Amino acid sequence: MDFGLDETQEALRDLAAGLLAKEASQERLEAHERGGAPYDERLWQALREAGLTAICVPEHAGGAGLGPVEMAVVLREAGARAVPGPLAATLVSTLAASRYGTPDQQKRLTGAAVSTVAIREPGGALADPPATTAERKAGGWALTGRKCGVAYPDGDLLVTADEGLFLVRAASTAEATAPASGIAPAGEAAVVAVSEFASTGEVVATVTFDAAPAERVAGPEAVEGVRHLYTAATAAQASGVLAGALRLTTEHVRDRRQFGRALAEFQAVTTQVADVYIAARALDVAMWSGAWRLAEGLPAEEDLALAAYHTSEAARALYTCQHLHGGLGLDVTYPLHRYFAHAKHLAHLLGGADAQLDLIGALA
């Protein structure tokens, strides 16, 4: 199978890589970490002006109308620089709205503002079916349940529940959003407890819905589809993270000298670098296969389960990268720590290796 990018995808990759090289430099990432803002507003504006936040929005709603492969292309470039921010959450939610929403809903989730998905529930792995319940009320629906690991929850939320996929408007959670140190008072829609992963700069939240008013997007058939999009997006970021860490590590062992020789000249070192490369290639193949099958409307469950498993293995490979850097690998002022933190975070979002092995076994 040829996973080579077509002309449009190559242009999209080059656009994302060039913009991120300028707007997500090492200096800018360090400044963002010191500043404590939820995300880099200047970077987000640059992504939006370049059209990268709207690539998955239908053309009638002002977007490019692209799909899972193009989403993966952009997120892999973001992962290669370990860039924190709401890009992944926005791309997944706009692509989900493009696939399952009404034209009016698609015109609301346009990528101009941050939007996100709420699909994970307490217990680790992605719940299927969701424990969150939806009840029909006069004039709409009401959601009750809890979602965890919700990235950047201040925008519109696409929420999975037992009765399908639902849209919770940003206004429903805006007043209930609390700072990292506390939990907001119960509101009509939701209680949001925000906790920040300081090592990654990513803001995630636990959102508790208590008869929260919601708008139905699609039935239960959409729940699995959104879970697949979320998995593909997370694996694409992990693929980029591992590629970036591998590049940093190979440069280090090439330039670092010990006993009068470059580290790359030692067989034990080259063997360990090869192990990281193999882990990166395994993740790439599974991720691109899953994204391609999603784009073609083919069954993608097995490919994405493998991609999710290799996302967890990518976190293990980062230990090898750390080891090859010696003490420098533990220095939080050195870029490798950012890749390590992101790899662990992404593996956590998908429930870890054991959960994925259970899923793979169930599919076999």
Buried (B, 14 or more C-beta within 10 A) or exposed (E): EEEEBEEEBEEBBEBBBEBBEEBBEEEBBEEBBEEEEBBBEEBBEBBBEBBBBBBBBBEEBBBBBBBBBBBBBBBBBBBBBBBBBBBBBBBBBBBBBBBBBBEEBBBBBBBBBBBBBBBBBEEBBBBEEBBBEBEEEEEEBBBBBBBBBBBBBBBBBBBBBBBBBBBBBBEBBBEBBBEEEEBBEEBEBBBBBBBBBEBBBBBBBBBBBBBBBBBBBBEBEBBBBBBBBBBBBBBBBBBBBBBBBBEBBBEBBEEBEEEEEEBBBBEEBBEBBEEBBEBBEBBBBBBBBBBBBBBEEEEBBBBBBBBBBBBBBBBBBBBBBBEBBEEBBEEEEBBBBBBBBBBBBBBBBBBBBEBBBEBBEEEE
